[in-house]
Amino acid sequence: MITPIKALRKNRFKTALIFISMSVSIAAIFLISAISGGVVSMYSSMLKTDGDIIVTQKGIADTFFSDINRSAADEIAAINGVREVSALILGAAPVDPLPIVGIYGASKNRFKSYALKQGLYPSSGEVMLGSKIYETLKHPKTISLSKKEFRVSGVFKSRIGFEDGGVVMGLEDAGAVFHKSASIFLLALNDLGKSDAIVAQINKTYPQMEAKTTDGFIDSYNQFKIIKTSSDVIGAMAFLMGILGIVSMMSMVVNDRRAEFGIMRSIGLSSRVIIFKLLGETLIIALLAFAVAYGVSEAVLELIKHADKFQGYINGEITAALAIKVFVVSVVMALFGTLLPAVYAARVDPMSLIQRGGA
């Protein structure tokens, strides 16, 4: 009997087409999932820095639209169990020649979250730049923002791509640029066990604001849900395209090997043996395609991570959980796509297969 390896080598061209189709589909699922997960992870990490509770304007769809009175920060800081309150203004604006850049207005107690590489934290009329945007802009001394010149006081390094490719300034300057008091408060607590009580107290005292634990905020944040849903939809399309490609190519393979299957049936081999034989062949291709797709995806993610064009905003990581998930999806895609042609090959009359194969 022809072994799976010999069968694949015998049909090299069609095997190569199946392999390429599967590799592209698996790589697409890897990249879509990794990049969408990276966006959520970066923004979540930024919010979790010094933030056990997040306070925003009530009823807003996005933190960029939130506007709360920063004078309330001192009152909230006085609540029993609150260790520190920092305020942030989140915005985006063009910084020549870049079309859009993340701008972060931060209260002074928030500056410690940014690890300085050189220079000083910004004073009034000054900004500090993430190391990524600093390199992209070729070490500028000043930047123009909202028709106003700001001196670059320092450069910081952040593992969070949004920040490393962004501009940080004082809260007053950011308020003048974006015409708001503050976007969010980040509360650091002495005891996480009191978080629910503090959230309830803030929501009762400030009806125009909404407080949530950081984990609760991330779980319910609409933009994260949109990103995840979009990722799932596009990933499902890649999965279906992969299945259709496998079904199409395996149907051609089965058609070319009708005589072989007819002989196998005529010598007494069961339909199950033929089905398992084809599934085994495709499984081998799937394992090789997964390995290649994993390597290609890692290389693409590394290129994206260091590409000046993306300013560090697009960053993805293939975690162990994602690798396992995509591996399972790859195997299911391969076996499911092969099942229909395999069943067809195993059920056709043996004599009919031999006669057609010899034609």
N, C-alpha and C positions, 0 to 999 in steps of 0.2 A: 504493500500500500504506500502511496505517496505521502510522505510526512508533511506537516504544515510548512516547515521551512522550505522544502523542495517545491511545494506547490506555490509558495510566494515567489521563489526565484524563477519558477517556470513562467509566471505571469508578471514579469518585472514592471512592465509599463503601467498596467492597471494597478498593481500594488503600489507603485510610486504615486499615482494619482490619488488613491485612497489615503495614503500616508500624508500627502501634502494637504488634502482636504481636512483631515483630522487635525493635523498640526496647526493649521490656520484657525480652525474653530476653537481648539483648546487654548491657543495663545490669546485669542480674542476674549475668551471667558476670563482667563488669568488677568489680562490687562484691565478690562472693564471693572472687574471686582476689586483689583488691587488699587487702582486709581481712585475709584469712588470711596473705598474704605480709607484710603490715605487722606482724602479731603476731610472726611468726617473725623478721623483720628487727630489731624492737625488742629482743627478748630476746637475739638473737645479738649485737647491737651492745653490749648491756650486759655480756655475758660477755667480749667481745673487748677491752673497755677494760682495759688493763693485764694482759691474760690471753693468753699464748701457749700455756699448758698449764692444764688444769682438773683439779682433784683432788676427787673426791666419795667418798662411802661406796660400797663395792663392792656391786653387785647391786640398787641402788635403782631404782625405776621413774621417780622424779621428784626433781629437786633439792630440792624443798620437804620431802621426807622424809629427806634426807641428814643424817647427824650424824657428824662426824669430830672428833677431838681437836685443838683449836687449838694445843695445846702442840707438836704436830709441825711447825708452821709454821717455827719457828726452825731445826729440824733440816733441813728441806727447803731453807730459804734458804741453808744452808751448802754445799749441793751445788754442785760446780764448774759454772759456766755459768748459774746462777740469779741474776738481778740483784735480784729483789724478790719477796716473797710477801705477798699481801694475803688476808685472810679475810673471808667474807661469811656472814651468816645470812639466809636467804630465808624470809619468812613473810607471812601475811595476817591481818588482824583488823579488826573494826569500829571505826570512829572516829566517834562520834556527830556528825552525824546520818547519816553514810555507812555503808551496810551492810557494805562490805568495802573495805579499802585495802591496798596493797602495803607491807610493812614490811621495811626493809633494815638489818640490823645490820652495821656495817663497822668493820674495824680502822682505826686512826688514819691509817696510811699510804695508805688508800683514800680518805680524805676529799678529797684533792687532785683526785679525778676529778669532784667536784661543784663547779661554778662558782657561788660565792656571789654573790647579788644584794644581800643585806643581812645584817647581823648576823654571827654567828660560828659556827664549827663546834661541834657539841654536846660538852659535857662530861657527866659522870655525872648522870643525872636530867634530861637535856635531849634534845631532838630538833631536827632541821631539816626543813623541809617543802619539797617541790617547789613551784614557782611556781603550778602548776595547782591543786593541792589547797589551797594557801594562799589563793588567790582564792575557791575554792569554799566554804571554811570561813569566809570573811569576816575574814581577818587575825587569827586567834586568837593569844592570848598563851600559852595552855596547851592541851594536848589530853589526853583521858582514854584510856588504853590498858591493857587487861587490869586494870581497876579501880585504876589508878595514874595520878596526874597527872604529866605531863612538861611542862617549860617549853620553849617554842619559842625556840631560840637564834638561828636564822637561816633564810633562804630561799635556795634554789638554783634554778638554771635548767638543765634538761637537755633535749636534743633527743629523748631516749628517753622515750616517753609513760609507760611503766611507772614510771620514776623521777620524772618531773615531776609525776605524780599520786600520789606515794608519800611515805613518812616514812622518814627516815634517822636512826639512833641509833648509839651506841657498841656495840661487840661485847658488852661485859659486860651492859649493859641488855637487849639483844636476847636474850642467852642466858637471862636471868632470865624474860623474857616467854614465850619459846618452849621453854624447858627443854632446850636443846641447846648444845653447845660451838661448833660452826661447821657450816655447810651445805657450803661449798665453799672451796677455796683457788684463787686465781688467781696463776699464776706468770708473771712477766715474765723473759725470757731475754736474755742478752748476745748469743747466737748461735743463730738459729733452726735452723741446721744440726745442732745438738746435741739438738734436741727429742726425737727418737726414743730416743736413749741415756738421756736424763733420765727420760723416761716409763718405760722399762724398769727403771731403777734404783729409782724410787719404787714401782712395782708389786711389785718383788722385796722391797724393804725393808719395805713396809707392806702386808701381804696383805689387811688389812681395808679398804684404800682402793683406788681405781681412778683412775689418771691417764690422760688422753688429751690430744692436741693439741686446741686449741679448734675447729679446723675438723673434726677427726674426731669430737669430741663433738657438734657441731651436726648433722653428717650422720647420726649414729646415735641422736640423742635421740628417744625414743619419742613424746613429746608433739608434737614437730614433725611426725613421721610421721602421727600421728592427725589433726592439723590439716590437713595437706596432703591426706590421703586423704579427709577429710570435705569439703574444698573441691572436690576433683576429682569426688566423687560428686554433690554438689549442683549443681556447674557442668554436669555431664553431664545431669542431670535438666532443667536450664534449657534446654540445647541440644536435647534431645529434645522438650521442650514447644514450643520454637520451631519445630522441623521439623514437628510435628503440626499446629501452628497454620497454617503456610504451606501444607501439603498440603491441609488442610481449606478454606482460603480460595481457593487456586488452583483446586481442584476446582470450586468455585462459579463462579469467573471463567470457567473453561473451559466449563462448562455454559451460561453466559449468552452465550458467544461462539461457539457451535457453527456458526452460519450463516457467520460471518466465516471460520472455519477451513475450512469446506466450500467456500466460494468460492475461497479460496487454493489448496486442493488441486485444484479443478476447472480452474483456469487454469494448472495445471502445476507449481506450487510443490511442492517435495519435503517429505517429513516432517521432514527435518533442518532446513529453513528455519523451519518452525513451531516446532519444539523450541527452536532458537536464539533465535527471536523472544520466546518466553515466558521463557526463561532471561535474556535481556537485560533484559526489563522488571523481573523480580524482582531482578536485580543492581543496577539503578538504585535500587530501594527499599532494598536492603541497604546500599548506600553512604550513602544519606541517613540510614537508621536508625542506622548505626554512628556517624556524626557527631553525631547528636542524643544517642545513648546515652552517648557519650564525654563530651559536655558535661554531661549530667545527672549522670553518675557522679562527675565532678570536683566538681560543686557539692555533691552529697550527702556525699562524703568530706570536703570542707571544713567542712560543717555538723557532721558527726560529730566532727571533730578539735577543734572549739571548743565542743562541747556539754558543759556542766557535768555532765550525767547520766553521761557515760562517763569522766570524770576523766582524759581523755587516754590511757586504756588501749586504746581502739580507734582505730587510726590506719592508714590505707592510702595507698598511692601507686601511681599508674598509671605504670609505667615504660615505656620505649620497647619493651622486649622483650614486656611484657604487652600493649601496644597492638597490636603486630604479630601476636601470637598470637591475640588476640580478633578482629582484622580477618580473619585467615585463617579462623577458626571461623565468623565471620559470613557470609563469602562461601560457604563450604562448606554451611552451614546453609540459606542461601537457594537455592543451586543444587540441592542434594539434595532439599529440600522441594518444589521446582518440577518436578523431573525426571519423577516419576510422572504427575502430571496432564498435563504437556506431551507425554509419550509417548502417553498415552491420546488426547489431542486429535489427534495427528498420525497415528494408526493407524485411526481410525474412517472408514468409507466416506464419501467426499465427498457423494454424493447423499443418503445417510442424514442427514448433518449439515445439509444445506440444508433438507431436508424437515422435520426436527425444529426447526430454527431458525426456520422460518417458521410453525410450528404455534402 
